[in-house]
Amino acid sequence: MKKRLLVTTATLCGLATLSGCGLIPVKPSNEIDPPKTVTYRSDQPSKEVQAGKVQEQTAKRELYLIDRNGYVVPQTFQLPKSTSLAKQALEYLVKDGPVTDQLPNGFQAVLPPNTEVLGVETQKDGTVIADFSSEFKQYHDEDELKVFQAVTWTLTQFENVKKVKIRVNGKNLTAMPINKAQIGEGLTRQDGINFDKGDIVDVMNSRPVTLYYVSQDEMGETYYVPVTRRISNAEKDSYTAIVNELVKGPSEYSELVSDFGSDTKLVAEPKYQNGKLTLNFNEGIYGNIAKNMINDDVLQPLVLSLTEQKGVTSIEIQVDGKLTALNQQGKPLSQPVSRPKDVNTKEL
């Protein structure tokens, strides 16, 4: 039996409110390490400060942490602005490090305590080399994949990072230290996260896709978990296959859920043009809430999952060929819905 999320509309709206044609309106981050420019503030208070509105010098960053079920999950924080964004993000992955007091309920950092980030080197081809101290090797064997997934996905949030290599004390790792998980020439998002083979046993005749399912923290707030599942190469259209996997839902042995109704279907082949993917659903996409409304825990996993596909930046949602759907807040989905830059946002 497919698991579905049973929460109130108020709770569903708790984490990420859809607005306009984007899920979460934010500015993109195009650089890892911006120019080291020093800005001096005037002694004269600004108008905002004079009005009692002190604006913190912060920027949004995704940190891949471990939730209470052992999944590697993005959580977006407002971090202090830094001249080395990649190095700072890795430092916030260290247990007992700067993220400790701000961890969401049930979450923990992934890198062993006292791990130091010795340096982050960016190469012209989009490869980033992260150099750690020897404490990096002191993780538990069951956490090995979580460690390199968290490092890889945290660093590849930056648009100019395509691949991640790992060093310890200046020496390149081609395999992880304990269970020897292969790193090879570097890791990318295509290497996957939170692996779930599903029903596929023939690895050679299948390919990976990353899907987003729903989970809840200890306070009952929802968040979105990326899961890499293999689909058969007989499925020629990855977009349709992804929609079908979302409707099918997560493994029954997982702690994740799907809020897609089992009668949700595409009534036409997806169409891709210039970054926009058009999907035409039947009325099953509305689920059990008010007529013409698509709830957040259907819309966001759909957009997050499909925009993991190369070149897809937004999703246009039609129902029986018409742009009549509303989001959970009652706003028309008449424009394509873009991928949020920041997932599962938390304020520090």
Disulfide bonds with the S-S distance in Angstrom:
none
